[in-house]
Amino acid sequence: MKIRASVAILASVLTGVTTGALILGPTTAQATSSAPVGLSHDATSYNAVRDALTSGKHVSITSNFQRCTDASGAVGPAVTGGLHISAYQVTSSSILFSDEHPTLDPDNHPVTEFIRYTVMPKSKVTVSTTVLRGDETVNSAVFTCKLGEGALFHWTS
């Protein structure tokens, strides 16, 4: 129950409303068929993402949370978001990158959202989100996405 409430809060914080969804990237139809216009490569494997990043490509991720699951196996919220990866770390077992940005919650209170992405060799991507209002954690959620489905990586040469 707490996870479902967190998902609802995450969706409302990400969208800024309690109903509907803000699409911040390709639509579901685009995300399942091909790269958005102007992007030349899609990655469907851990090695392709690692190689693109370490060779200096400009890599982006689009996350469609309706194609991801939380720890209980429930489908994520109707939210799609994107990020241009500006800094990353490759370890012996994963690729790590993150984002932090200020936004407003549904009641127009300022909050800061922290998002951590972990790409694993078995073509899974874990997206961990934490929303803070001051020093207080308002929401925290973790989603697992399949690379090439819920987590789409794109880059230009």
Short mmCIF file of the C-alpha atoms (twelve columns), coordinates in Angstrom:
data_MODEL
# 
_entry.id   MODEL 
# 
loop_
_atom_site.group_PDB 
_atom_site.id 
_atom_site.type_symbol 
_atom_site.label_atom_id 
_atom_site.label_alt_id 
_atom_site.label_comp_id 
_atom_site.label_asym_id 
_atom_site.label_seq_id 
_atom_site.Cartn_x 
_atom_site.Cartn_y 
_atom_site.Cartn_z 
_atom_site.pdbx_PDB_model_num 
ATOM 1   C CA . MET A 1   0.000  0.000  0.000   1 
ATOM 2   C CA . LYS A 2   2.823  2.427  0.887   1 
ATOM 3   C CA . ILE A 3   4.560  1.708  -2.438  1 
ATOM 4   C CA . ARG A 4   1.357  2.366  -4.390  1 
ATOM 5   C CA . ALA A 5   0.933  5.636  -2.492  1 
ATOM 6   C CA . SER A 6   4.552  6.523  -3.283  1 
ATOM 7   C CA . VAL A 7   3.933  5.799  -6.963  1 
ATOM 8   C CA . ALA A 8   0.886  8.066  -6.908  1 
ATOM 9   C CA . ILE A 9   2.879  10.824 -5.199  1 
ATOM 10  C CA . LEU A 10  5.764  10.343 -7.653  1 
ATOM 11  C CA . ALA A 11  3.375  10.638 -10.584 1 
ATOM 12  C CA . SER A 12  1.781  13.752 -9.153  1 
ATOM 13  C CA . VAL A 13  5.141  15.356 -8.312  1 
ATOM 14  C CA . LEU A 14  6.535  14.527 -11.741 1 
ATOM 15  C CA . THR A 15  3.454  15.772 -13.546 1 
ATOM 16  C CA . GLY A 16  2.500  18.600 -11.238 1 
ATOM 17  C CA . VAL A 17  -1.107 17.413 -11.220 1 
ATOM 18  C CA . THR A 18  -2.984 14.634 -9.510  1 
ATOM 19  C CA . THR A 19  -4.663 13.395 -12.694 1 
ATOM 20  C CA . GLY A 20  -3.319 12.917 -16.207 1 
ATOM 21  C CA . ALA A 21  0.316  12.648 -17.192 1 
ATOM 22  C CA . LEU A 22  2.972  14.944 -18.557 1 
ATOM 23  C CA . ILE A 23  4.880  13.321 -21.385 1 
ATOM 24  C CA . LEU A 24  8.495  14.459 -21.389 1 
ATOM 25  C CA . GLY A 25  9.770  12.488 -24.346 1 
ATOM 26  C CA . PRO A 26  8.527  10.225 -27.089 1 
ATOM 27  C CA . THR A 27  5.036  8.845  -26.740 1 
ATOM 28  C CA . THR A 28  4.583  5.187  -25.888 1 
ATOM 29  C CA . ALA A 29  4.062  4.408  -29.569 1 
ATOM 30  C CA . GLN A 30  7.311  6.139  -30.484 1 
ATOM 31  C CA . ALA A 31  9.178  4.581  -27.592 1 
ATOM 32  C CA . THR A 32  8.274  1.059  -28.632 1 
ATOM 33  C CA . SER A 33  8.973  1.436  -32.335 1 
ATOM 34  C CA . SER A 34  12.042 3.558  -33.007 1 
ATOM 35  C CA . ALA A 35  14.210 6.435  -31.827 1 
ATOM 36  C CA . PRO A 36  12.724 9.926  -31.760 1 
ATOM 37  C CA . VAL A 37  13.366 12.056 -34.836 1 
ATOM 38  C CA . GLY A 38  16.951 13.329 -35.022 1 
ATOM 39  C CA . LEU A 39  18.536 10.577 -32.925 1 
ATOM 40  C CA . SER A 40  20.557 8.091  -34.847 1 
ATOM 41  C CA . HIS A 41  21.172 5.097  -32.544 1 
ATOM 42  C CA . ASP A 42  19.226 3.009  -30.029 1 
ATOM 43  C CA . ALA A 43  20.827 0.705  -27.481 1 
ATOM 44  C CA . THR A 44  19.378 -2.652 -26.547 1 
ATOM 45  C CA . SER A 45  22.339 -3.947 -24.555 1 
ATOM 46  C CA . TYR A 46  24.481 -2.931 -21.598 1 
ATOM 47  C CA . ASN A 47  27.632 -3.129 -23.732 1 
ATOM 48  C CA . ALA A 48  26.188 -0.768 -26.358 1 
ATOM 49  C CA . VAL A 49  25.331 1.828  -23.691 1 
ATOM 50  C CA . ARG A 50  28.752 1.481  -22.033 1 
ATOM 51  C CA . ASP A 51  30.564 1.740  -25.371 1 
ATOM 52  C CA . ALA A 52  28.555 4.790  -26.461 1 
ATOM 53  C CA . LEU A 53  29.254 6.606  -23.190 1 
ATOM 54  C CA . THR A 54  32.946 5.743  -22.982 1 
ATOM 55  C CA . SER A 55  33.562 6.689  -26.625 1 
ATOM 56  C CA . GLY A 56  32.176 10.201 -26.081 1 
ATOM 57  C CA . LYS A 57  28.731 9.888  -27.670 1 
ATOM 58  C CA . HIS A 58  25.965 12.239 -26.491 1 
ATOM 59  C CA . VAL A 59  23.709 9.671  -24.798 1 
ATOM 60  C CA . SER A 60  20.130 10.230 -23.602 1 
ATOM 61  C CA . ILE A 61  17.711 7.986  -21.745 1 
ATOM 62  C CA . THR A 62  13.927 7.958  -22.051 1 
ATOM 63  C CA . SER A 63  12.120 6.153  -19.217 1 
ATOM 64  C CA . ASN A 64  8.528  5.024  -19.725 1 
ATOM 65  C CA . PHE A 65  7.474  4.053  -16.210 1 
ATOM 66  C CA . GLN A 66  4.348  2.236  -17.417 1 
ATOM 67  C CA . ARG A 67  6.772  -0.336 -18.851 1 
ATOM 68  C CA . CYS A 68  8.654  -0.657 -15.529 1 
ATOM 69  C CA . THR A 69  7.762  -2.286 -12.207 1 
ATOM 70  C CA . ASP A 70  8.207  -1.414 -8.555  1 
ATOM 71  C CA . ALA A 71  9.498  -3.816 -5.864  1 
ATOM 72  C CA . SER A 72  6.070  -5.468 -5.546  1 
ATOM 73  C CA . GLY A 73  5.865  -6.083 -9.305  1 
ATOM 74  C CA . ALA A 74  3.240  -3.372 -9.854  1 
ATOM 75  C CA . VAL A 75  3.447  -1.328 -13.048 1 
ATOM 76  C CA . GLY A 76  4.793  2.205  -12.642 1 
ATOM 77  C CA . PRO A 77  2.850  5.455  -13.115 1 
ATOM 78  C CA . ALA A 78  1.762  6.955  -16.440 1 
ATOM 79  C CA . VAL A 79  4.893  9.092  -16.665 1 
ATOM 80  C CA . THR A 80  7.560  9.249  -19.349 1 
ATOM 81  C CA . GLY A 81  10.712 11.272 -18.712 1 
ATOM 82  C CA . GLY A 82  14.028 11.894 -20.361 1 
ATOM 83  C CA . LEU A 83  17.552 12.901 -19.460 1 
ATOM 84  C CA . HIS A 84  20.694 13.800 -21.365 1 
ATOM 85  C CA . ILE A 85  23.530 12.044 -19.547 1 
ATOM 86  C CA . SER A 86  26.202 14.621 -18.737 1 
ATOM 87  C CA . ALA A 87  28.195 12.679 -16.143 1 
ATOM 88  C CA . TYR A 88  28.413 8.948  -15.473 1 
ATOM 89  C CA . GLN A 89  30.490 6.273  -13.788 1 
ATOM 90  C CA . VAL A 90  31.247 2.808  -15.131 1 
ATOM 91  C CA . THR A 91  32.146 0.204  -12.503 1 
ATOM 92  C CA . SER A 92  32.928 -3.469 -12.904 1 
ATOM 93  C CA . SER A 93  29.238 -4.293 -12.437 1 
ATOM 94  C CA . SER A 94  27.170 -1.276 -13.545 1 
ATOM 95  C CA . ILE A 95  26.829 2.100  -15.209 1 
ATOM 96  C CA . LEU A 96  25.686 4.856  -12.837 1 
ATOM 97  C CA . PHE A 97  24.362 8.357  -13.476 1 
ATOM 98  C CA . SER A 98  21.937 10.684 -11.751 1 
ATOM 99  C CA . ASP A 99  19.898 13.852 -11.937 1 
ATOM 100 C CA . GLU A 100 18.760 16.410 -9.402  1 
ATOM 101 C CA . HIS A 101 16.301 19.194 -10.075 1 
ATOM 102 C CA . PRO A 102 13.975 21.557 -8.247  1 
ATOM 103 C CA . THR A 103 10.272 21.370 -9.022  1 
ATOM 104 C CA . LEU A 104 6.912  22.035 -7.412  1 
ATOM 105 C CA . ASP A 105 4.657  19.443 -5.802  1 
ATOM 106 C CA . PRO A 106 0.898  19.362 -6.595  1 
ATOM 107 C CA . ASP A 107 0.300  21.994 -3.887  1 
ATOM 108 C CA . ASN A 108 2.930  24.344 -5.427  1 
ATOM 109 C CA . HIS A 109 5.442  23.752 -2.622  1 
ATOM 110 C CA . PRO A 110 9.074  23.692 -3.761  1 
ATOM 111 C CA . VAL A 111 10.700 20.254 -3.635  1 
ATOM 112 C CA . THR A 112 13.931 18.767 -4.953  1 
ATOM 113 C CA . GLU A 113 13.861 15.476 -6.829  1 
ATOM 114 C CA . PHE A 114 16.891 13.194 -6.923  1 
ATOM 115 C CA . ILE A 115 16.943 10.398 -9.506  1 
ATOM 116 C CA . ARG A 116 19.623 7.693  -9.623  1 
ATOM 117 C CA . TYR A 117 19.960 5.347  -12.587 1 
ATOM 118 C CA . THR A 118 21.820 2.023  -12.379 1 
ATOM 119 C CA . VAL A 119 22.305 0.098  -15.627 1 
ATOM 120 C CA . MET A 120 23.215 -3.555 -15.074 1 
ATOM 121 C CA . PRO A 121 24.832 -6.031 -17.479 1 
ATOM 122 C CA . LYS A 122 21.684 -8.183 -17.586 1 
ATOM 123 C CA . SER A 123 19.973 -5.336 -19.498 1 
ATOM 124 C CA . LYS A 124 18.025 -4.045 -16.493 1 
ATOM 125 C CA . VAL A 125 17.894 -0.423 -15.374 1 
ATOM 126 C CA . THR A 126 16.973 0.541  -11.827 1 
ATOM 127 C CA . VAL A 127 15.575 4.054  -11.380 1 
ATOM 128 C CA . SER A 128 15.522 5.275  -7.773  1 
ATOM 129 C CA . THR A 129 13.747 8.530  -6.959  1 
ATOM 130 C CA . THR A 130 13.704 10.560 -3.777  1 
ATOM 131 C CA . VAL A 131 11.750 13.792 -3.366  1 
ATOM 132 C CA . LEU A 132 12.782 16.156 -0.557  1 
ATOM 133 C CA . ARG A 133 11.018 19.190 0.855   1 
ATOM 134 C CA . GLY A 134 13.790 20.889 2.803   1 
ATOM 135 C CA . ASP A 135 15.390 18.058 4.790   1 
ATOM 136 C CA . GLU A 136 12.207 15.951 4.844   1 
ATOM 137 C CA . THR A 137 11.776 13.000 2.483   1 
ATOM 138 C CA . VAL A 138 8.357  13.401 0.876   1 
ATOM 139 C CA . ASN A 139 8.539  10.396 -1.411  1 
ATOM 140 C CA . SER A 140 10.871 7.610  -2.390  1 
ATOM 141 C CA . ALA A 141 10.364 4.937  -5.036  1 
ATOM 142 C CA . VAL A 142 12.390 2.380  -6.998  1 
ATOM 143 C CA . PHE A 143 11.475 1.039  -10.437 1 
ATOM 144 C CA . THR A 144 13.108 -1.664 -12.539 1 
ATOM 145 C CA . CYS A 145 12.959 -1.320 -16.310 1 
ATOM 146 C CA . LYS A 146 14.150 -3.562 -19.126 1 
ATOM 147 C CA . LEU A 147 16.737 -1.942 -21.341 1 
ATOM 148 C CA . GLY A 148 15.149 -1.329 -24.743 1 
ATOM 149 C CA . GLU A 149 11.612 -1.367 -23.311 1 
ATOM 150 C CA . GLY A 150 10.975 0.828  -20.261 1 
ATOM 151 C CA . ALA A 151 14.464 2.354  -20.479 1 
ATOM 152 C CA . LEU A 152 15.498 3.512  -23.947 1 
ATOM 153 C CA . PHE A 153 18.989 4.830  -24.634 1 
ATOM 154 C CA . HIS A 154 19.669 6.992  -27.707 1 
ATOM 155 C CA . TRP A 155 22.732 8.799  -28.988 1 
ATOM 156 C CA . THR A 156 24.118 10.677 -31.915 1 
ATOM 157 C CA . SER A 157 27.491 9.984  -33.462 1 
# 
